[in-house]
Amino acid sequence: MYSDRDLSLVTVSVNMPDEEPGVLRFLEKKHATSRNLLFSSTDTAELQKAFDPAWDSAVPYTILLSGDGKVLYKELGSVDVLELRRTILANVESEYAGFNQYWKEN
């Protein structure tokens, strides 16, 4: 859906490093095609602070970052898919600048 935009989807599993086989089975079952990362440390609290110091470590946690690291969208729990899509369409450059402006205004 966003293949013509400069957008990368990366998922991060908050499982412990020794749980990698189970994480991989889950991703394969879901046919995940995005880049998928797994915490490489058992100090999950510090790793979670790197994402958001205010994050209370509950999952799922979704965050959309701009190329310069600005938080464009974040949600703890289920995402509002329409709100997330509108945020992407408004903020990730397209070939036609008016398209982004439309989504910022609507």
CYANA upper distance limits for C-alpha pairs under 8 A (distance plus 0.5 A):
  2 TYR  CA      7 LEU  CA      7.45
  3 SER  CA      7 LEU  CA      8.03
  4 ASP  CA     94 SER  CA      7.81
  5 ARG  CA     92 VAL  CA      7.10
  5 ARG  CA     93 GLU  CA      6.83
  5 ARG  CA     94 SER  CA      6.36
  6 ASP  CA     92 VAL  CA      7.32
  6 ASP  CA     93 GLU  CA      7.62
  7 LEU  CA     92 VAL  CA      7.54
  8 SER  CA     34 SER  CA      8.43
  9 LEU  CA     34 SER  CA      6.30
  9 LEU  CA     35 ARG  CA      7.10
 10 VAL  CA     34 SER  CA      6.47
 10 VAL  CA     35 ARG  CA      5.32
 10 VAL  CA     36 ASN  CA      6.14
 10 VAL  CA     37 LEU  CA      7.79
 11 THR  CA     34 SER  CA      7.73
 11 THR  CA     35 ARG  CA      6.89
 11 THR  CA     36 ASN  CA      5.26
 11 THR  CA     37 LEU  CA      6.58
 12 VAL  CA     36 ASN  CA      6.34
 12 VAL  CA     37 LEU  CA      5.12
 12 VAL  CA     38 LEU  CA      6.07
 12 VAL  CA     39 PHE  CA      7.80
 13 SER  CA     23 VAL  CA      7.99
 13 SER  CA     36 ASN  CA      8.09
 13 SER  CA     37 LEU  CA      6.68
 13 SER  CA     38 LEU  CA      5.30
 13 SER  CA     39 PHE  CA      7.00
 14 VAL  CA     38 LEU  CA      6.98
 14 VAL  CA     39 PHE  CA      6.39
 14 VAL  CA     44 THR  CA      7.56
 15 ASN  CA     19 GLU  CA      6.69
 15 ASN  CA     20 GLU  CA      8.11
 15 ASN  CA     23 VAL  CA      8.20
 15 ASN  CA     38 LEU  CA      7.34
 15 ASN  CA     39 PHE  CA      7.21
 16 MET  CA     20 GLU  CA      7.96
 16 MET  CA     38 LEU  CA      8.30
 16 MET  CA     39 PHE  CA      7.07
 16 MET  CA     40 SER  CA      7.99
 16 MET  CA     41 SER  CA      7.55
 16 MET  CA     42 THR  CA      6.31
 16 MET  CA     44 THR  CA      8.42
 17 PRO  CA     38 LEU  CA      7.31
 17 PRO  CA     39 PHE  CA      6.68
 17 PRO  CA     40 SER  CA      5.98
 17 PRO  CA     41 SER  CA      6.94
 17 PRO  CA     42 THR  CA      7.46
 19 GLU  CA     23 VAL  CA      6.92
 20 GLU  CA     24 LEU  CA      6.57
 20 GLU  CA     38 LEU  CA      7.81
 21 PRO  CA     25 ARG  CA      6.75
 22 GLY  CA     26 PHE  CA      6.74
 23 VAL  CA     27 LEU  CA      6.75
 24 LEU  CA     28 GLU  CA      6.58
 25 ARG  CA     29 LYS  CA      6.58
 26 PHE  CA     30 LYS  CA      6.78
 27 LEU  CA     31 HIS  CA      6.55
 27 LEU  CA     32 ALA  CA      5.76
 28 GLU  CA     32 ALA  CA      6.70
 39 PHE  CA     44 THR  CA      7.81
 39 PHE  CA     47 LEU  CA      7.92
 41 SER  CA     47 LEU  CA      8.46
 43 ASP  CA     47 LEU  CA      7.14
 44 THR  CA     48 GLN  CA      6.45
 45 ALA  CA     49 LYS  CA      6.77
 45 ALA  CA     57 SER  CA      7.95
 46 GLU  CA     50 ALA  CA      7.07
 47 LEU  CA     51 PHE  CA      7.60
 48 GLN  CA     52 ASP  CA      6.94
 48 GLN  CA     53 PRO  CA      7.72
 48 GLN  CA     55 TRP  CA      7.53
 48 GLN  CA     57 SER  CA      7.21
 49 LYS  CA     53 PRO  CA      4.75
 49 LYS  CA     54 ALA  CA      7.87
 49 LYS  CA     55 TRP  CA      7.47
 51 PHE  CA     55 TRP  CA      8.35
 58 ALA  CA     76 LEU  CA      7.71
 58 ALA  CA     77 GLY  CA      8.46
 59 VAL  CA     76 LEU  CA      7.15
 59 VAL  CA     77 GLY  CA      6.80
 60 PRO  CA     76 LEU  CA      6.58
 60 PRO  CA     77 GLY  CA      5.58
 60 PRO  CA     78 SER  CA      7.52
 61 TYR  CA     74 LYS  CA      7.88
 61 TYR  CA     75 GLU  CA      6.37
 61 TYR  CA     76 LEU  CA      5.05
 61 TYR  CA     77 GLY  CA      6.51
 62 THR  CA     73 TYR  CA      8.32
 62 THR  CA     74 LYS  CA      5.89
 62 THR  CA     75 GLU  CA      5.76
 62 THR  CA     76 LEU  CA      6.94
 62 THR  CA     77 GLY  CA      8.34
 62 THR  CA     79 VAL  CA      7.71
 63 ILE  CA     71 VAL  CA      7.56
 63 ILE  CA     72 LEU  CA      8.09
 63 ILE  CA     73 TYR  CA      6.09
 63 ILE  CA     74 LYS  CA      4.72
 63 ILE  CA     75 GLU  CA      7.10
 64 LEU  CA     71 VAL  CA      6.54
 64 LEU  CA     72 LEU  CA      5.93
 64 LEU  CA     73 TYR  CA      5.48
 64 LEU  CA     74 LYS  CA      6.78
 65 LEU  CA     69 GLY  CA      5.83
 65 LEU  CA     70 LYS  CA      5.96
 65 LEU  CA     71 VAL  CA      5.22
 65 LEU  CA     72 LEU  CA      6.07
 65 LEU  CA     73 TYR  CA      7.74
 66 SER  CA     70 LYS  CA      5.68
 66 SER  CA     71 VAL  CA      7.03
 66 SER  CA     72 LEU  CA      7.03
 66 SER  CA     91 ASN  CA      8.28
 66 SER  CA     92 VAL  CA      8.32
 72 LEU  CA     87 THR  CA      7.56
 73 TYR  CA     84 LEU  CA      7.42
 73 TYR  CA     87 THR  CA      7.64
 75 GLU  CA     79 VAL  CA      6.64
 79 VAL  CA     84 LEU  CA      7.85
 80 ASP  CA     84 LEU  CA      6.69
 81 VAL  CA     85 ARG  CA      6.58
 82 LEU  CA     86 ARG  CA      6.59
 83 GLU  CA     87 THR  CA      6.63
 84 LEU  CA     88 ILE  CA      6.75
 85 ARG  CA     89 LEU  CA      6.60
 86 ARG  CA     90 ALA  CA      6.49
 86 ARG  CA    103 TRP  CA      6.66
 86 ARG  CA    104 LYS  CA      8.45
 87 THR  CA     91 ASN  CA      6.59
 87 THR  CA    103 TRP  CA      8.13
 87 THR  CA    104 LYS  CA      8.30
 88 ILE  CA     92 VAL  CA      6.05
 89 LEU  CA     93 GLU  CA      8.27
 89 LEU  CA     99 PHE  CA      8.24
 89 LEU  CA    100 ASN  CA      6.45
 89 LEU  CA    103 TRP  CA      6.64
 90 ALA  CA     99 PHE  CA      8.12
 90 ALA  CA    100 ASN  CA      4.91
 90 ALA  CA    101 GLN  CA      6.94
 90 ALA  CA    102 TYR  CA      7.83
 90 ALA  CA    103 TRP  CA      5.16
 90 ALA  CA    104 LYS  CA      5.45
 91 ASN  CA    100 ASN  CA      6.96
 91 ASN  CA    104 LYS  CA      8.29
 92 VAL  CA    100 ASN  CA      7.99
 93 GLU  CA     97 ALA  CA      7.66
 93 GLU  CA    100 ASN  CA      7.25
 94 SER  CA     99 PHE  CA      7.57
 94 SER  CA    100 ASN  CA      7.38
 96 TYR  CA    100 ASN  CA      8.03
 97 ALA  CA    101 GLN  CA      7.05
 98 GLY  CA    102 TYR  CA      6.57
 99 PHE  CA    103 TRP  CA      7.14
100 ASN  CA    104 LYS  CA      6.83
101 GLN  CA    105 GLU  CA      6.81
102 TYR  CA    106 ASN  CA      6.70
